[in-house]
Amino acid sequence: MELTINSKKLGKKLTFSRPGAYYVYIDTNGKSGSLGMQICHGGGFHGSTIGATDGDFKYVCRKWYRQYLKN
């Protein structure tokens, strides 16, 4: 499962993926899939990791992105 957000504020595309059954990763370090950074609550990369099901994957990614921009 994959979602790409074209961020005008950051000036780049952010690709979220869920290579396994639950945990969500983002390609911010030039590496995709599970080699990317694992997203965590509060819009960061450290702390409690975020997982998503098929039904809420897009919602979880967009919510994390909004929190990331606030930080």
DOVEXNU-569394 format. One record per residue: residue number from 1; residue in one letter; chain; x, y, z of N, C-alpha, C in turn. Coordinates in nm, 4 decimals, always signed. Layout:
% DOVEXNU-569394
 resi resn chain     n_xx     n_yy     n_zz    ca_xx    ca_yy    ca_zz     c_xx     c_yy     c_zz
  NUM    a     A        X        Y        Z        X        Y        Z        X        Y        Z
...
***
This chain:
% DOVEXNU-569394
 resi resn chain     n_xx     n_yy     n_zz    ca_xx    ca_yy    ca_zz     c_xx     c_yy     c_zz
    1    m     A  +0.0848  -0.1159  +0.0000  +0.0000  +0.0000  +0.0000  +0.0903  +0.1235  +0.0000
    2    e     A  +0.0506  +0.2258  -0.0750  +0.1363  +0.3431  -0.0901  +0.0517  +0.4685  -0.1114
    3    l     A  +0.1017  +0.5825  -0.0616  +0.0378  +0.7128  -0.0798  +0.1474  +0.8162  -0.0979
    4    t     A  +0.1349  +0.8992  -0.2015  +0.2311  +1.0060  -0.2254  +0.1627  +1.1406  -0.2079
    5    i     A  +0.2247  +1.2268  -0.1287  +0.1756  +1.3629  -0.1072  +0.2771  +1.4577  -0.1677
    6    n     A  +0.2313  +1.5437  -0.2572  +0.3175  +1.6445  -0.3169  +0.3141  +1.7678  -0.2267
    7    s     A  +0.4126  +1.7818  -0.1402  +0.4151  +1.8879  -0.0410  +0.4713  +2.0166  -0.0997
    8    k     A  +0.3846  +2.1149  -0.1132  +0.4300  +2.2456  -0.1614  +0.5107  +2.3185  -0.0540
    9    k     A  +0.4736  +2.2974  +0.0730  +0.5452  +2.3627  +0.1830  +0.6885  +2.3117  +0.1961
   10    l     A  +0.7086  +2.1817  +0.1722  +0.8423  +2.1236  +0.1831  +0.9163  +2.1223  +0.0500
   11    g     A  +0.8430  +2.1425  -0.0585  +0.9041  +2.1451  -0.1901  +0.9484  +2.0083  -0.2408
   12    k     A  +0.8804  +1.9021  -0.1970  +0.9163  +1.7681  -0.2430  +0.7983  +1.6738  -0.2246
   13    k     A  +0.8107  +1.5569  -0.2839  +0.7082  +1.4544  -0.2704  +0.7436  +1.3638  -0.1536
   14    l     A  +0.6419  +1.3306  -0.0747  +0.6576  +1.2385  +0.0372  +0.5785  +1.1126  +0.0042
   15    t     A  +0.6445  +0.9989  +0.0075  +0.5788  +0.8726  -0.0230  +0.5693  +0.7885  +0.1030
   16    f     A  +0.4458  +0.7611  +0.1429  +0.4176  +0.6758  +0.2569  +0.3939  +0.5349  +0.2054
   17    s     A  +0.4396  +0.4357  +0.2803  +0.4157  +0.2976  +0.2399  +0.3944  +0.2096  +0.3615
   18    r     A  +0.3299  +0.0991  +0.3378  +0.3082  -0.0011  +0.4409  +0.3512  -0.1341  +0.3806
   19    p     A  +0.4822  -0.1632  +0.3876  +0.5331  -0.2843  +0.3236  +0.4893  -0.4135  +0.3921
   20    g     A  +0.4585  -0.4059  +0.5185  +0.4134  -0.5249  +0.5913  +0.2642  -0.5189  +0.6155
   21    a     A  +0.2242  -0.5708  +0.7283  +0.0823  -0.5777  +0.7592  +0.0309  -0.4581  +0.8386
   22    y     A  +0.1200  -0.3767  +0.8972  +0.0695  -0.2751  +0.9887  +0.1480  -0.1439  +0.9906
   23    y     A  +0.2784  -0.1469  +1.0093  +0.3556  -0.0248  +1.0324  +0.3762  +0.0575  +0.9059
   24    v     A  +0.3763  +0.1908  +0.9240  +0.3832  +0.2843  +0.8123  +0.5211  +0.3495  +0.8082
   25    y     A  +0.5765  +0.3587  +0.6888  +0.7072  +0.4191  +0.6663  +0.6929  +0.5346  +0.5683
   26    i     A  +0.7915  +0.6255  +0.5709  +0.7920  +0.7377  +0.4782  +0.9293  +0.7484  +0.4140
   27    d     A  +0.9307  +0.7823  +0.2871  +1.0542  +0.7960  +0.2114  +1.1029  +0.9408  +0.2215
   28    t     A  +1.1696  +0.9748  +0.3319  +1.2276  +1.1086  +0.3462  +1.3792  +1.1037  +0.3384
   29    n     A  +1.4351  +0.9858  +0.3483  +1.5804  +0.9712  +0.3463  +1.6300  +0.9089  +0.2160
   30    g     A  +1.5448  +0.9098  +0.1127  +1.5845  +0.8549  -0.0167  +1.5700  +0.7041  -0.0257
   31    k     A  +1.5156  +0.6424  +0.0765  +1.4976  +0.4976  +0.0773  +1.3500  +0.4667  +0.0940
   32    s     A  +1.3007  +0.3719  +0.0172  +1.1581  +0.3420  +0.0200  +1.1287  +0.2167  +0.1012
   33    g     A  +1.0004  +0.1956  +0.1256  +0.9564  +0.0773  +0.1989  +1.0092  +0.0738  +0.3403
   34    s     A  +1.0433  -0.0446  +0.3872  +1.0890  -0.0594  +0.5250  +1.2293  -0.0041  +0.5472
   35    l     A  +1.2953  +0.0427  +0.4421  +1.4256  +0.1094  +0.4572  +1.4086  +0.2576  +0.4875
   36    g     A  +1.2856  +0.3076  +0.4712  +1.2564  +0.4472  +0.5010  +1.2436  +0.4701  +0.6501
   37    m     A  +1.1990  +0.5880  +0.6861  +1.1807  +0.6242  +0.8264  +1.0418  +0.5795  +0.8712
   38    q     A  +1.0326  +0.5217  +0.9899  +0.9045  +0.4789  +1.0435  +0.8390  +0.5973  +1.1126
   39    i     A  +0.7114  +0.6245  +1.0800  +0.6442  +0.7408  +1.1378  +0.5955  +0.7095  +1.2786
   40    c     A  +0.5946  +0.8138  +1.3632  +0.5546  +0.7989  +1.5034  +0.4502  +0.9039  +1.5394
   41    h     A  +0.3793  +0.8805  +1.6486  +0.2755  +0.9737  +1.6937  +0.3329  +1.1129  +1.7158
   42    g     A  +0.2539  +1.2137  +1.6844  +0.2933  +1.3521  +1.7040  +0.3652  +1.4137  +1.5862
   43    g     A  +0.3771  +1.3415  +1.4751  +0.4404  +1.3979  +1.3564  +0.5907  +1.3859  +1.3542
   44    g     A  +0.6448  +1.2926  +1.4282  +0.7895  +1.2763  +1.4319  +0.8335  +1.1372  +1.3925
   45    f     A  +0.9601  +1.1077  +1.4248  +1.0199  +0.9795  +1.3899  +1.0683  +0.9028  +1.5133
   46    h     A  +1.0465  +0.9581  +1.6328  +1.0883  +0.8932  +1.7566  +0.9683  +0.8814  +1.8490
   47    g     A  +0.9567  +0.7696  +1.9167  +0.8459  +0.7492  +2.0088  +0.7612  +0.6311  +1.9693
   48    s     A  +0.6322  +0.6415  +1.9930  +0.5389  +0.5331  +1.9623  +0.5105  +0.5290  +1.8128
   49    t     A  +0.5400  +0.4162  +1.7517  +0.5209  +0.4038  +1.6071  +0.3730  +0.3944  +1.5721
   50    i     A  +0.3431  +0.4314  +1.4481  +0.2056  +0.4339  +1.4005  +0.1839  +0.3187  +1.3034
   51    g     A  +0.0719  +0.2530  +1.3202  +0.0320  +0.1481  +1.2281  -0.0988  +0.1854  +1.1619
   52    a     A  -0.1308  +0.1175  +1.0539  -0.2546  +0.1462  +0.9823  -0.3082  +0.0201  +0.9169
   53    t     A  -0.4389  +0.0147  +0.9077  -0.5047  -0.0933  +0.8362  -0.5334  -0.0472  +0.6941
   54    d     A  -0.5854  -0.1350  +0.6116  -0.6218  -0.0958  +0.4756  -0.7232  +0.0181  +0.4765
   55    g     A  -0.8168  +0.0132  +0.5699  -0.9239  +0.1115  +0.5746  -0.8832  +0.2500  +0.6201
   56    d     A  -0.7806  +0.2616  +0.7040  -0.7437  +0.3945  +0.7548  -0.6042  +0.4399  +0.7134
   57    f     A  -0.5416  +0.3736  +0.6194  -0.4047  +0.4068  +0.5787  -0.3916  +0.5521  +0.5322
   58    k     A  -0.4764  +0.5959  +0.4406  -0.4668  +0.7328  +0.3885  -0.4926  +0.8360  +0.4975
   59    y     A  -0.5901  +0.8094  +0.5835  -0.6213  +0.9002  +0.6932  -0.5021  +0.9137  +0.7873
   60    v     A  -0.4411  +0.8018  +0.8241  -0.3267  +0.8011  +0.9155  -0.2098  +0.8797  +0.8557
   61    c     A  -0.1825  +0.8603  +0.7283  -0.0713  +0.9303  +0.6622  -0.0945  +1.0800  +0.6563
   62    r     A  -0.2141  +1.1207  +0.6185  -0.2449  +1.2642  +0.6088  -0.2446  +1.3314  +0.7460
   63    k     A  -0.2940  +1.2603  +0.8478  -0.2925  +1.3148  +0.9835  -0.1491  +1.3335  +1.0317
   64    w     A  -0.0636  +1.2336  +1.0091  +0.0762  +1.2449  +1.0482  +0.1415  +1.3619  +0.9756
   65    y     A  +0.1156  +1.3779  +0.8472  +0.1742  +1.4860  +0.7669  +0.1367  +1.6230  +0.8236
   66    r     A  +0.0097  +1.6414  +0.8601  -0.0331  +1.7687  +0.9198  +0.0406  +1.7955  +1.0512
   67    q     A  +0.0559  +1.6924  +1.1333  +0.1287  +1.7081  +1.2586  +0.2761  +1.7380  +1.2333
   68    y     A  +0.3337  +1.6758  +1.1326  +0.4742  +1.6984  +1.0965  +0.4964  +1.8449  +1.0566
   69    l     A  +0.4040  +1.8998  +0.9813  +0.4171  +2.0408  +0.9388  +0.4072  +2.1374  +1.0570
   70    k     A  +0.3320  +2.1013  +1.1599  +0.3202  +2.1881  +1.2789  +0.4501  +2.1926  +1.3583
   71    n     A  +0.5280  +2.0841  +1.3505  +0.6546  +2.0783  +1.4264  +0.7560  +2.1553  +1.3541
***
